[in-house]
Amino acid sequence: MNKKKISIGKILLYVFLVIASIAMIVPLIWMLSASVKPETQIFAFPIRWIPEKFMWSNYVKVFTLYPFMTYYINTIKIAVVVTLAQIITCSMAAYSFSKIKYPERDKLFLGYLSTMMVPFQVIMVPQFIIMRMLGLMNTHTALILIGAFAPFGVFLFRQFFLTLPDELSESARIDGCSEFGIYFKIILPLSKPAIGSVTIFTFVAAWNDFLAPLIYINTEDKKTLQLGMRNFQTLYESNYGQLMAAAVCAVVPTILVFLLAQDYFVKGIATSGLKG
C-alpha cells in the first residue's frame, strides 16, 4: 500500500509539474510565433502556431526603424556592471558577517537584512533627491549605484560562507594571511555556486528593470531595452509583430546567462540554507 501511495503521489506530482511547465512555456511559444507573423494574423482565433508565411521583416524593422541596438548595448552595460558590483560588494559584506567575529555582528546583519522588507517605492523619492544633488540625472551611473548593493545577495553569500569550515580561514590567519587575502585567495574561489546564484538573480533583475530607468533616464541615447520597447506602442497604434520580435531579442541574454550558470545556481540554492 505504501508503494502504491508513493507511486500515485509521484504521478500526481509529475502531472502537476507538466501542467505548470506547459502553462509557463505557452506564452513564450506564442511570443515566438507572433514575432514572425503579419499584424493581421497575430490575434486570429483559433491560434495558428506556425504561420503560413514567416515575416522575418519584423526583426529587421526592430533594428532599422528604432535605435534598438543602442538600447541593447546600454542594457547589457548596466546589467553586467551591476552584476559584477553586487558580486564584489555582497560577497565582501557576507564575509564580514560570517567569518569575522566582532561585537553585535549578528544584530547588524539582522538589521541590514530587514531592509529587504522596504519596497523600492518607499525609498524612490529620497534616492531621486540624492542622485539629483550628485548631478547623476540622465546617467547610467545612477542606475549602477542604485543596483550595486543588495541585502538579498549578502544573505545568499553569507549562508553559503557559513557552510565553509572556519578552519580554512583560521589556519590562513595563523600563517599571516590578511583578511582580504583570505577573502580573495580562499573564500571567493570556493564560492562559485553562490556567485552563480547571485549572477542569475542580479542580471535578470537589472535587465528587466523598468521603473528606475523611467525615473532617471530622459534622452533616447541613454534608454534601456525596457524603455525603448515602449516605442512600439503609441497613442494611436501598436506594432505587436515588431514588439514581439523585440521581446524575443530581449529575452535571449537572460536565457543564455541562466544556461551558463544553472549548475552553480542549483548548487548555490541547495547549499545556501544548510546552516543558519
Secondary structure, DSSP 4 states (H G I P E B T S, - for coil): -HHHHHHHHHHHHHHHHHHHHHHHHHHHHHHHHHTTS-GGGTT-SS--SS-SS--THHHHHHHHTS-HHHHHHHHHHHHHHHHHHHHHHHHHHHHHHHH---TTHHHHHHHHHGGGGS-HHHHHHHHHHHHHHTT-TTSHHHHHHHHS--HHHHHHHHHHHTTS-HHHHHHHHHTT--HHHHIIIIIGGG-HHHHHHHHHHHHHHHHH--HHHHHH--SGGG--HHHHGGGGB-SS-B-HHHHHHHHHHHHHHHHHHHHHHHHHHHHHHHHTTS--
